[in-house]
Amino acid sequence: MKFTRLNFFVPVPQVRDLAQLNARLREQCQADQGRRLRGQAGTKAQLMAEDQAAFLPPAGHALWGVPQRVHLCQQPLAGAV
């Protein structure tokens, strides 16, 4: 957060609206992806791609199966007649 604040919000950007601010931030972030971090072999974009490859798939993904809805009201109660 400190990097983002100091590099993208100081001084405070002068923009017409949030759409212009978002576009400006997107451009700045994309330009920053080519930067090499101190002590790292690759660029920020390369390091992010490596990190993303190591992520687990989201819940409900085919690897985990399709989530099933359970309706408790359809389950018989223990000892019910």
Secondary structure, DSSP 8 states (H G I E B T S, - for coil): -HHHHHHHSSS----SSHHHHHHHHHHHHHHHTT-B-TT-SSBHHHHHHHHHHHS---TTSTTT-------GGGS--TT--
